[in-house]
Amino acid sequence: MSIVITGNPGVGKHTIAEKIAKRLELSIIDINKIARDSGLFEENEGVKDVDTEKLKKILAQKISENNLIVGHLAPYVLEKNQVKIMIVLRRSPYDLIAVYKNRKYSEEKIKENTGSEILGIIAHDAISRFEEKIVQMDITGKTIQEGEEKVIGLISSNEGNEKVDWLDVVIKNNDLRKFFAD
């Protein structure tokens, strides 16, 4: 069974995964890279779609005991018996705006991704499929080293799950229109 790091784009999955893999001497399986290298991404109205069923089959052949799997598609392409623990990294949607602008995302893609983080789509889908194997971690304001230490703690104890509710924050700030279309 593998350790999995997932979450929305821009939360720091790959940065943290590289540190953890080095520290624990694990090989990284990058779901997006495998999908890209396998020709599974299709452009559909400006959005990259992936055939998750084909990706599941390819991943099943690549996963061994000593892996760290990383990618936002993890909840959709892995099976419960392949996962030891799945850590869902979460990050403030306010911080993600700057990350996405730096990545030159369109306004539509920024709203789509921040909206997904606010609503906790990946976290919800992961919890629905992987139940007790899921832990959430708010990475907002943490240095890479602090994030690494927190993830190591989650892996070793499977404790420290954080309840993350960005919707409550956004509503209190009266910012629904900032993140969601009218």
N, C-alpha and C positions, 0 to 999 in steps of 0.2 A: 504494500500500500504506500501511496505517495503523499507528500506534503504538497498542498496546493495553495497558491496565492492568486486571488482574483479581486475584481473590483472594476469600477468604471475606468475608462481611459483617463490618464492624467493623475491618478491617485498615488502613483509611485510603485506599482507592482514590480516592474522590471528592476528598478534601482534596488529595492529591498531584496528581491529574489536573488540577485547577483551576490549580494553581501551574505545572505543566509546560505546559499549553495556553497560558496567558498568556505565559510566557517564550518559547515557541517559535512563538507566534502561530498556534496551531492551533484549529480549532473542535472542540468536544467533542460526541461522540455518546454519550449516556447510554442504555445498553441498557435499563435498568429503566424509565426515563421513556418511551422509545418503546413498550415493551411495555404500560405502563400507559395511555398516551395512545391506543394502538391497541385497547384493550379486550381484550388477550390474557391477562391474569391471571384465573385462575379459582380461587375458594375451594374447597378440597377437604380436608375433615376438618381445618380450621384452618390448612392450608398453602396458600400461593399457588402454583399451578401455572401454567405458561405453555406455549403451543403454540409450540415451538421452530421448527418448519418454517415456520409463518406469519411468525414473527419474523425468520428468515433472509431471507425474500423481501423484507420491508420494509426491513431493514438494507441489503441489496444495492443498493437504490435510493437510499439516503442516503449511502453511503460514497463519499468521493472521495480524492484523494491527500493532502490536508492535514487529516487528522482525527486526533484522539486519541479512541479508543473506550474507554469505561470500563464495567465491570460484571462481576459474578460469573458471568453466563451466557455470557461471551465464548467460552470453549472449546467451547460447545455450539451457537453460532449463527453463527460466522464460518468462513470457508474459508481455507485456507492461503495462497492467492494474494491475499487481502485484507490480510494481516498482514506488516508489515516486521519488527516485534519485539513479542513479548508478554511483559510483565513481570508475574510472579505475586508479589504482595506477600504476605508471610507474617508472622504475629505470634504471640507466645507465647499459648497457650490460657489461661494463668493471667491474662494481661492482658485477654484477650477476655471473660472472665467478668464483669469490672467494666463493660466496654463494653456487654455485653448486658443486664446488670441495669439500667444507666442507661437503656437503650432499652426497659425493661420487658418483655423477652422472658420467656416462661414457662420454668420449669425444663427442660421437655422440649426447647424450642427452643434453650436454652442448651447443653444436652448435645449436641444434634444438630449445632449449628454448631461447637462446640469440638471435638467428635469428628471432624468433617469436616476441621478444621484439623490436628488431631493426625495423622490418617491421610494428610493431603496429597491429598485427593480432587481438588480443583480443579487443583492442580499436576500430579498424575498424569494427569488427563484432558487437560490442556493439552499436556503433554509427548508423550502418545500421539498427538495429532493434529497438533501443530505442530513437533515435534522440535527442530531446531537454532534455531528462532526463539524459543525459550523461555529466559528467564532468571528465576531466583528471587531474591528479596531479602527478607531478614529485617528488618522495620521495627521490631522490638521495641526500645524504649528510645531510638529516634531522635526528634529534634525534627522538625517539619515541614520546616524548612530543610535538615536533614541528609538527610532522605528525598528531598527535591527534588534536592539535589546528587547523591546516589547514583543516582537514576533518570536524571538528565541524563547522568551518566557511562556508565550502561548503554546508553542510546540512542546516544550518540556512538561508543562503542567496541565495543558488543555483548559486552563482557567484564565479569567481576565476578560471574558466576553463583555463588550461594551454595547449598551443600547444607544443607537445613533438615530436621531430624529431631526433631520434637517427641515422637514415640512413645518414643524412647530416654530423653528427659528425664522424661517422665511415668512410665515404668517404674522408672527410678532413684529417683524420688520416691515410689514405691509409691502412685500416685494414679489407677490405672486406674478404680477405682470412682467417683472424683470426677467423671470425664468420661463414663463409659459405664454404662449401666443394668446391673443385676445379671442 
